[in-house]
């Protein structure tokens, strides 16, 4: 004989697992997106730092002329 309470409980548990899995997937996407944004920002800051350093070297070279 089929125990409908067991089936209902199993369905409820499965649904909970699906929700948790979806939440974990979203967190993973958010973390990856944040890492990508931080990486881009880091690259931009490095580029700006290089440009600033080049500008300072250029000014220093002018002052020695």
PDB file of N, CA, C and O in Angstrom:
ATOM      1  N   UNK A   1       0.831  -1.184   0.000  1.00  0.00           N
ATOM      2  CA  UNK A   1       0.000   0.000   0.000  1.00  0.00           C
ATOM      3  C   UNK A   1       0.884   1.258   0.000  1.00  0.00           C
ATOM      4  O   UNK A   1       1.925   1.290   0.656  1.00  0.00           O
ATOM      5  N   UNK A   2       0.468   2.274  -0.727  1.00  0.00           N
ATOM      6  CA  UNK A   2       1.229   3.517  -0.838  1.00  0.00           C
ATOM      7  C   UNK A   2       0.927   4.414   0.361  1.00  0.00           C
ATOM      8  O   UNK A   2      -0.230   4.651   0.708  1.00  0.00           O
ATOM      9  N   UNK A   3       1.987   4.900   0.976  1.00  0.00           N
ATOM     10  CA  UNK A   3       1.828   5.835   2.093  1.00  0.00           C
ATOM     11  C   UNK A   3       1.944   7.255   1.526  1.00  0.00           C
ATOM     12  O   UNK A   3       3.035   7.719   1.196  1.00  0.00           O
ATOM     13  N   UNK A   4       0.803   7.930   1.423  1.00  0.00           N
ATOM     14  CA  UNK A   4       0.792   9.260   0.817  1.00  0.00           C
ATOM     15  C   UNK A   4       1.519  10.298   1.664  1.00  0.00           C
ATOM     16  O   UNK A   4       2.012  11.292   1.133  1.00  0.00           O
ATOM     17  N   UNK A   5       1.590  10.080   2.963  1.00  0.00           N
ATOM     18  CA  UNK A   5       2.351  10.997   3.811  1.00  0.00           C
ATOM     19  C   UNK A   5       3.830  10.964   3.447  1.00  0.00           C
ATOM     20  O   UNK A   5       4.486  12.005   3.401  1.00  0.00           O
ATOM     21  N   UNK A   6       4.357   9.761   3.187  1.00  0.00           N
ATOM     22  CA  UNK A   6       5.757   9.637   2.785  1.00  0.00           C
ATOM     23  C   UNK A   6       6.011  10.330   1.450  1.00  0.00           C
ATOM     24  O   UNK A   6       7.031  10.995   1.269  1.00  0.00           O
ATOM     25  N   UNK A   7       5.074  10.168   0.517  1.00  0.00           N
ATOM     26  CA  UNK A   7       5.211  10.814  -0.793  1.00  0.00           C
ATOM     27  C   UNK A   7       5.171  12.330  -0.628  1.00  0.00           C
ATOM     28  O   UNK A   7       5.981  13.044  -1.220  1.00  0.00           O
ATOM     29  N   UNK A   8       4.238  12.817   0.170  1.00  0.00           N
ATOM     30  CA  UNK A   8       4.131  14.257   0.401  1.00  0.00           C
ATOM     31  C   UNK A   8       5.405  14.798   1.055  1.00  0.00           C
ATOM     32  O   UNK A   8       5.912  15.848   0.662  1.00  0.00           O
ATOM     33  N   UNK A   9       5.914  14.076   2.051  1.00  0.00           N
ATOM     34  CA  UNK A   9       7.143  14.486   2.734  1.00  0.00           C
ATOM     35  C   UNK A   9       8.315  14.498   1.757  1.00  0.00           C
ATOM     36  O   UNK A   9       9.118  15.432   1.758  1.00  0.00           O
ATOM     37  N   UNK A  10       8.413  13.471   0.929  1.00  0.00           N
ATOM     38  CA  UNK A  10       9.497  13.398  -0.056  1.00  0.00           C
ATOM     39  C   UNK A  10       9.410  14.556  -1.048  1.00  0.00           C
ATOM     40  O   UNK A  10      10.428  15.147  -1.411  1.00  0.00           O
ATOM     41  N   UNK A  11       8.191  14.879  -1.485  1.00  0.00           N
ATOM     42  CA  UNK A  11       8.018  16.000  -2.420  1.00  0.00           C
ATOM     43  C   UNK A  11       8.422  17.315  -1.762  1.00  0.00           C
ATOM     44  O   UNK A  11       9.074  18.152  -2.386  1.00  0.00           O
ATOM     45  N   UNK A  12       8.035  17.495  -0.509  1.00  0.00           N
ATOM     46  CA  UNK A  12       8.375  18.726   0.211  1.00  0.00           C
ATOM     47  C   UNK A  12       9.888  18.851   0.379  1.00  0.00           C
ATOM     48  O   UNK A  12      10.452  19.927   0.180  1.00  0.00           O
ATOM     49  N   UNK A  13      10.538  17.753   0.744  1.00  0.00           N
ATOM     50  CA  UNK A  13      12.002  17.764   0.904  1.00  0.00           C
ATOM     51  C   UNK A  13      12.695  18.067  -0.419  1.00  0.00           C
ATOM     52  O   UNK A  13      13.643  18.850  -0.479  1.00  0.00           O
ATOM     53  N   UNK A  14      12.201  17.430  -1.476  1.00  0.00           N
ATOM     54  CA  UNK A  14      12.775  17.658  -2.799  1.00  0.00           C
ATOM     55  C   UNK A  14      12.655  19.140  -3.165  1.00  0.00           C
ATOM     56  O   UNK A  14      13.602  19.735  -3.680  1.00  0.00           O
ATOM     57  N   UNK A  15      11.495  19.726  -2.898  1.00  0.00           N
ATOM     58  CA  UNK A  15      11.276  21.138  -3.210  1.00  0.00           C
ATOM     59  C   UNK A  15      12.235  22.014  -2.404  1.00  0.00           C
ATOM     60  O   UNK A  15      12.763  22.996  -2.926  1.00  0.00           O
ATOM     61  N   UNK A  16      12.461  21.667  -1.141  1.00  0.00           N
ATOM     62  CA  UNK A  16      13.422  22.408  -0.317  1.00  0.00           C
ATOM     63  C   UNK A  16      14.818  22.319  -0.924  1.00  0.00           C
ATOM     64  O   UNK A  16      15.539  23.315  -0.983  1.00  0.00           O
ATOM     65  N   UNK A  17      15.195  21.127  -1.375  1.00  0.00           N
ATOM     66  CA  UNK A  17      16.518  20.948  -1.980  1.00  0.00           C
ATOM     67  C   UNK A  17      16.656  21.778  -3.249  1.00  0.00           C
ATOM     68  O   UNK A  17      17.706  22.364  -3.512  1.00  0.00           O
ATOM     69  N   UNK A  18      15.580  21.819  -4.032  1.00  0.00           N
ATOM     70  CA  UNK A  18      15.610  22.611  -5.261  1.00  0.00           C
ATOM     71  C   UNK A  18      15.820  24.087  -4.924  1.00  0.00           C
ATOM     72  O   UNK A  18      16.630  24.763  -5.558  1.00  0.00           O
ATOM     73  N   UNK A  19      15.094  24.580  -3.931  1.00  0.00           N
ATOM     74  CA  UNK A  19      15.217  25.990  -3.533  1.00  0.00           C
ATOM     75  C   UNK A  19      16.636  26.277  -3.049  1.00  0.00           C
ATOM     76  O   UNK A  19      17.235  27.278  -3.441  1.00  0.00           O
ATOM     77  N   UNK A  20      17.171  25.410  -2.203  1.00  0.00           N
ATOM     78  CA  UNK A  20      18.527  25.601  -1.679  1.00  0.00           C
ATOM     79  C   UNK A  20      19.544  25.570  -2.823  1.00  0.00           C
ATOM     80  O   UNK A  20      20.454  26.398  -2.868  1.00  0.00           O
ATOM     81  N   UNK A  21      19.390  24.622  -3.740  1.00  0.00           N
ATOM     82  CA  UNK A  21      20.311  24.520  -4.878  1.00  0.00           C
ATOM     83  C   UNK A  21      20.254  25.785  -5.733  1.00  0.00           C
ATOM     84  O   UNK A  21      21.290  26.272  -6.186  1.00  0.00           O
ATOM     85  N   UNK A  22      19.058  26.315  -5.956  1.00  0.00           N
ATOM     86  CA  UNK A  22      18.917  27.548  -6.737  1.00  0.00           C
ATOM     87  C   UNK A  22      19.576  28.721  -6.013  1.00  0.00           C
ATOM     88  O   UNK A  22      20.229  29.553  -6.643  1.00  0.00           O
ATOM     89  N   UNK A  23      19.405  28.789  -4.689  1.00  0.00           N
ATOM     90  CA  UNK A  23      20.029  29.862  -3.917  1.00  0.00           C
ATOM     91  C   UNK A  23      21.549  29.756  -3.969  1.00  0.00           C
ATOM     92  O   UNK A  23      22.243  30.759  -4.137  1.00  0.00           O
ATOM     93  N   UNK A  24      22.064  28.532  -3.825  1.00  0.00           N
ATOM     94  CA  UNK A  24      23.512  28.341  -3.886  1.00  0.00           C
ATOM     95  C   UNK A  24      24.048  28.717  -5.258  1.00  0.00           C
ATOM     96  O   UNK A  24      25.121  29.310  -5.371  1.00  0.00           O
ATOM     97  N   UNK A  25      23.307  28.374  -6.291  1.00  0.00           N
ATOM     98  CA  UNK A  25      23.705  28.717  -7.651  1.00  0.00           C
ATOM     99  C   UNK A  25      23.744  30.233  -7.826  1.00  0.00           C
ATOM    100  O   UNK A  25      24.669  30.762  -8.443  1.00  0.00           O
ATOM    101  N   UNK A  26      22.747  30.931  -7.288  1.00  0.00           N
ATOM    102  CA  UNK A  26      22.707  32.390  -7.394  1.00  0.00           C
ATOM    103  C   UNK A  26      23.867  33.020  -6.631  1.00  0.00           C
ATOM    104  O   UNK A  26      24.487  33.970  -7.109  1.00  0.00           O
ATOM    105  N   UNK A  27      24.159  32.490  -5.447  1.00  0.00           N
ATOM    106  CA  UNK A  27      25.291  33.007  -4.665  1.00  0.00           C
ATOM    107  C   UNK A  27      26.587  32.814  -5.450  1.00  0.00           C
ATOM    108  O   UNK A  27      27.424  33.716  -5.502  1.00  0.00           O
ATOM    109  N   UNK A  28      26.751  31.646  -6.055  1.00  0.00           N
ATOM    110  CA  UNK A  28      27.956  31.379  -6.847  1.00  0.00           C
ATOM    111  C   UNK A  28      28.068  32.366  -8.008  1.00  0.00           C
ATOM    112  O   UNK A  28      29.156  32.862  -8.301  1.00  0.00           O
ATOM    113  N   UNK A  29      26.940  32.652  -8.673  1.00  0.00           N
ATOM    114  CA  UNK A  29      26.946  33.623  -9.771  1.00  0.00           C
ATOM    115  C   UNK A  29      27.306  35.013  -9.254  1.00  0.00           C
ATOM    116  O   UNK A  29      28.093  35.727  -9.876  1.00  0.00           O
ATOM    117  N   UNK A  30      26.724  35.397  -8.108  1.00  0.00           N
ATOM    118  CA  UNK A  30      27.008  36.710  -7.533  1.00  0.00           C
ATOM    119  C   UNK A  30      28.480  36.840  -7.165  1.00  0.00           C
ATOM    120  O   UNK A  30      29.105  37.870  -7.418  1.00  0.00           O
ATOM    121  N   UNK A  31      29.028  35.782  -6.563  1.00  0.00           N
ATOM    122  CA  UNK A  31      30.445  35.804  -6.175  1.00  0.00           C
ATOM    123  C   UNK A  31      31.316  35.924  -7.415  1.00  0.00           C
ATOM    124  O   UNK A  31      32.256  36.718  -7.445  1.00  0.00           O
ATOM    125  N   UNK A  32      31.006  35.138  -8.436  1.00  0.00           N
ATOM    126  CA  UNK A  32      31.787  35.192  -9.678  1.00  0.00           C
ATOM    127  C   UNK A  32      31.675  36.576 -10.307  1.00  0.00           C
ATOM    128  O   UNK A  32      32.664  37.120 -10.797  1.00  0.00           O
ATOM    129  N   UNK A  33      30.475  37.145 -10.293  1.00  0.00           N
ATOM    130  CA  UNK A  33      30.288  38.492 -10.830  1.00  0.00           C
ATOM    131  C   UNK A  33      31.082  39.520 -10.051  1.00  0.00           C
ATOM    132  O   UNK A  33      31.664  40.434 -10.636  1.00  0.00           O
ATOM    133  N   UNK A  34      31.110  39.377  -8.739  1.00  0.00           N
ATOM    134  CA  UNK A  34      31.876  40.296  -7.897  1.00  0.00           C
ATOM    135  C   UNK A  34      33.366  40.148  -8.159  1.00  0.00           C
ATOM    136  O   UNK A  34      34.092  41.139  -8.237  1.00  0.00           O
ATOM    137  N   UNK A  35      33.820  38.904  -8.294  1.00  0.00           N
ATOM    138  CA  UNK A  35      35.236  38.673  -8.581  1.00  0.00           C
ATOM    139  C   UNK A  35      35.609  39.291  -9.921  1.00  0.00           C
ATOM    140  O   UNK A  35      36.685  39.872 -10.066  1.00  0.00           O
ATOM    141  N   UNK A  36      34.717  39.165 -10.899  1.00  0.00           N
ATOM    142  CA  UNK A  36      34.970  39.747 -12.216  1.00  0.00           C
ATOM    143  C   UNK A  36      35.031  41.268 -12.114  1.00  0.00           C
ATOM    144  O   UNK A  36      35.906  41.895 -12.710  1.00  0.00           O
ATOM    145  N   UNK A  37      34.113  41.858 -11.366  1.00  0.00           N
ATOM    146  CA  UNK A  37      34.095  43.313 -11.198  1.00  0.00           C
ATOM    147  C   UNK A  37      35.352  43.789 -10.481  1.00  0.00           C
ATOM    148  O   UNK A  37      35.942  44.795 -10.873  1.00  0.00           O
ATOM    149  N   UNK A  38      35.769  43.079  -9.437  1.00  0.00           N
ATOM    150  CA  UNK A  38      36.981  43.452  -8.699  1.00  0.00           C
ATOM    151  C   UNK A  38      38.200  43.322  -9.607  1.00  0.00           C
ATOM    152  O   UNK A  38      39.094  44.168  -9.578  1.00  0.00           O
ATOM    153  N   UNK A  39      38.235  42.272 -10.404  1.00  0.00           N
ATOM    154  CA  UNK A  39      39.347  42.066 -11.331  1.00  0.00           C
ATOM    155  C   UNK A  39      39.424  43.213 -12.340  1.00  0.00           C
ATOM    156  O   UNK A  39      40.503  43.734 -12.623  1.00  0.00           O
ATOM    157  N   UNK A  40      38.259  43.600 -12.879  1.00  0.00           N
ATOM    158  CA  UNK A  40      38.227  44.713 -13.835  1.00  0.00           C
ATOM    159  C   UNK A  40      38.687  46.008 -13.179  1.00  0.00           C
ATOM    160  O   UNK A  40      39.475  46.761 -13.751  1.00  0.00           O
ATOM    161  N   UNK A  41      38.188  46.257 -11.972  1.00  0.00           N
ATOM    162  CA  UNK A  41      38.574  47.467 -11.254  1.00  0.00           C
ATOM    163  C   UNK A  41      40.075  47.474 -10.997  1.00  0.00           C
ATOM    164  O   UNK A  41      40.734  48.500 -11.161  1.00  0.00           O
ATOM    165  N   UNK A  42      40.607  46.341 -10.599  1.00  0.00           N
ATOM    166  CA  UNK A  42      42.040  46.218 -10.348  1.00  0.00           C
ATOM    167  C   UNK A  42      42.838  46.520 -11.615  1.00  0.00           C
ATOM    168  O   UNK A  42      43.853  47.214 -11.565  1.00  0.00           O
ATOM    169  N   UNK A  43      42.373  45.997 -12.749  1.00  0.00           N
ATOM    170  CA  UNK A  43      43.055  46.258 -14.021  1.00  0.00           C
ATOM    171  C   UNK A  43      43.004  47.742 -14.370  1.00  0.00           C
ATOM    172  O   UNK A  43      44.000  48.310 -14.818  1.00  0.00           O
ATOM    173  N   UNK A  44      41.851  48.370 -14.167  1.00  0.00           N
ATOM    174  CA  UNK A  44      41.720  49.803 -14.454  1.00  0.00           C
ATOM    175  C   UNK A  44      42.641  50.622 -13.556  1.00  0.00           C
ATOM    176  O   UNK A  44      43.298  51.556 -14.015  1.00  0.00           O
ATOM    177  N   UNK A  45      42.684  50.265 -12.273  1.00  0.00           N
ATOM    178  CA  UNK A  45      43.551  50.996 -11.347  1.00  0.00           C
ATOM    179  C   UNK A  45      45.020  50.823 -11.724  1.00  0.00           C
ATOM    180  O   UNK A  45      45.793  51.778 -11.653  1.00  0.00           O
ATOM    181  N   UNK A  46      45.407  49.625 -12.118  1.00  0.00           N
ATOM    182  CA  UNK A  46      46.792  49.384 -12.544  1.00  0.00           C
ATOM    183  C   UNK A  46      47.106  50.226 -13.781  1.00  0.00           C
ATOM    184  O   UNK A  46      48.179  50.820 -13.881  1.00  0.00           O
ATOM    185  N   UNK A  47      46.163  50.270 -14.717  1.00  0.00           N
ATOM    186  CA  UNK A  47      46.350  51.062 -15.935  1.00  0.00           C
ATOM    187  C   UNK A  47      46.488  52.549 -15.592  1.00  0.00           C
ATOM    188  O   UNK A  47      47.368  53.234 -16.114  1.00  0.00           O
ATOM    189  N   UNK A  48      45.615  53.036 -14.716  1.00  0.00           N
ATOM    190  CA  UNK A  48      45.707  54.444 -14.299  1.00  0.00           C
ATOM    191  C   UNK A  48      47.030  54.718 -13.593  1.00  0.00           C
ATOM    192  O   UNK A  48      47.654  55.756 -13.814  1.00  0.00           O
ATOM    193  N   UNK A  49      47.455  53.787 -12.745  1.00  0.00           N
ATOM    194  CA  UNK A  49      48.737  53.938 -12.049  1.00  0.00           C
ATOM    195  C   UNK A  49      49.889  54.023 -13.029  1.00  0.00           C
ATOM    196  O   UNK A  49      50.794  54.839 -12.856  1.00  0.00           O
ATOM    197  N   UNK A  50      49.864  53.190 -14.055  1.00  0.00           N
ATOM    198  CA  UNK A  50      50.920  53.221 -15.071  1.00  0.00           C
ATOM    199  C   UNK A  50      50.910  54.541 -15.837  1.00  0.00           C
ATOM    200  O   UNK A  50      51.963  55.111 -16.125  1.00  0.00           O
ATOM    201  N   UNK A  51      49.709  55.020 -16.163  1.00  0.00           N
ATOM    202  CA  UNK A  51      49.612  56.300 -16.879  1.00  0.00           C
ATOM    203  C   UNK A  51      50.122  57.443 -16.012  1.00  0.00           C
ATOM    204  O   UNK A  51      50.833  58.327 -16.490  1.00  0.00           O
ATOM    205  N   UNK A  52      49.751  57.420 -14.729  1.00  0.00           N
ATOM    206  CA  UNK A  52      50.197  58.468 -13.813  1.00  0.00           C
ATOM    207  C   UNK A  52      51.715  58.436 -13.666  1.00  0.00           C
ATOM    208  O   UNK A  52      52.368  59.479 -13.671  1.00  0.00           O
ATOM    209  N   UNK A  53      52.267  57.242 -13.537  1.00  0.00           N
ATOM    210  CA  UNK A  53      53.714  57.112 -13.405  1.00  0.00           C
ATOM    211  C   UNK A  53      54.401  57.624 -14.674  1.00  0.00           C
ATOM    212  O   UNK A  53      55.420  58.310 -14.595  1.00  0.00           O
ATOM    213  N   UNK A  54      53.847  57.291 -15.835  1.00  0.00           N
ATOM    214  CA  UNK A  54      54.399  57.778 -17.098  1.00  0.00           C
ATOM    215  C   UNK A  54      54.329  59.290 -17.180  1.00  0.00           C
ATOM    216  O   UNK A  54      55.262  59.927 -17.671  1.00  0.00           O
ATOM    217  N   UNK A  55      53.241  59.872 -16.709  1.00  0.00           N
ATOM    218  CA  UNK A  55      53.087  61.325 -16.709  1.00  0.00           C
ATOM    219  C   UNK A  55      54.124  61.975 -15.799  1.00  0.00           C
ATOM    220  O   UNK A  55      54.728  62.985 -16.159  1.00  0.00           O
ATOM    221  N   UNK A  56      54.329  61.393 -14.621  1.00  0.00           N
ATOM    222  CA  UNK A  56      55.325  61.934 -13.686  1.00  0.00           C
ATOM    223  C   UNK A  56      56.728  61.849 -14.275  1.00  0.00           C
ATOM    224  O   UNK A  56      57.513  62.790 -14.147  1.00  0.00           O
ATOM    225  N   UNK A  57      57.051  60.724 -14.923  1.00  0.00           N
ATOM    226  CA  UNK A  57      58.367  60.584 -15.548  1.00  0.00           C
ATOM    227  C   UNK A  57      58.546  61.620 -16.645  1.00  0.00           C
ATOM    228  O   UNK A  57      59.628  62.184 -16.808  1.00  0.00           O
ATOM    229  N   UNK A  58      57.480  61.869 -17.396  1.00  0.00           N
ATOM    230  CA  UNK A  58      57.527  62.863 -18.461  1.00  0.00           C
ATOM    231  C   UNK A  58      57.780  64.252 -17.878  1.00  0.00           C
ATOM    232  O   UNK A  58      58.585  65.012 -18.416  1.00  0.00           O
ATOM    233  N   UNK A  59      57.093  64.589 -16.777  1.00  0.00           N
ATOM    234  CA  UNK A  59      57.296  65.891 -16.135  1.00  0.00           C
ATOM    235  C   UNK A  59      58.707  66.007 -15.578  1.00  0.00           C
ATOM    236  O   UNK A  59      59.333  67.062 -15.678  1.00  0.00           O
ATOM    237  N   UNK A  60      59.209  64.922 -14.989  1.00  0.00           N
ATOM    238  CA  UNK A  60      60.563  64.926 -14.436  1.00  0.00           C
ATOM    239  C   UNK A  60      61.573  65.139 -15.556  1.00  0.00           C
ATOM    240  O   UNK A  60      62.528  65.898 -15.387  1.00  0.00           O
ATOM    241  N   UNK A  61      61.379  64.486 -16.691  1.00  0.00           N
ATOM    242  CA  UNK A  61      62.285  64.647 -17.829  1.00  0.00           C
ATOM    243  C   UNK A  61      62.256  66.087 -18.322  1.00  0.00           C
ATOM    244  O   UNK A  61      63.299  66.633 -18.680  1.00  0.00           O
ATOM    245  N   UNK A  62      61.079  66.713 -18.349  1.00  0.00           N
ATOM    246  CA  UNK A  62      60.970  68.112 -18.774  1.00  0.00           C
ATOM    247  C   UNK A  62      61.717  69.032 -17.821  1.00  0.00           C
ATOM    248  O   UNK A  62      62.337  70.003 -18.256  1.00  0.00           O
ATOM    249  N   UNK A  63      61.665  68.741 -16.538  1.00  0.00           N
ATOM    250  CA  UNK A  63      62.297  69.636 -15.569  1.00  0.00           C
ATOM    251  C   UNK A  63      63.821  69.576 -15.661  1.00  0.00           C
ATOM    252  O   UNK A  63      64.501  70.510 -15.236  1.00  0.00           O
ATOM    253  N   UNK A  64      64.362  68.492 -16.208  1.00  0.00           N
ATOM    254  CA  UNK A  64      65.817  68.386 -16.348  1.00  0.00           C
ATOM    255  C   UNK A  64      66.315  69.012 -17.643  1.00  0.00           C
ATOM    256  O   UNK A  64      67.522  69.155 -17.836  1.00  0.00           O
ATOM    257  N   UNK A  65      65.406  69.384 -18.527  1.00  0.00           N
ATOM    258  CA  UNK A  65      65.834  69.964 -19.811  1.00  0.00           C
ATOM    259  C   UNK A  65      66.180  71.411 -19.673  1.00  0.00           C
ATOM    260  O   UNK A  65      66.558  72.052 -20.654  1.00  0.00           O
TER     261      UNK A  65
END
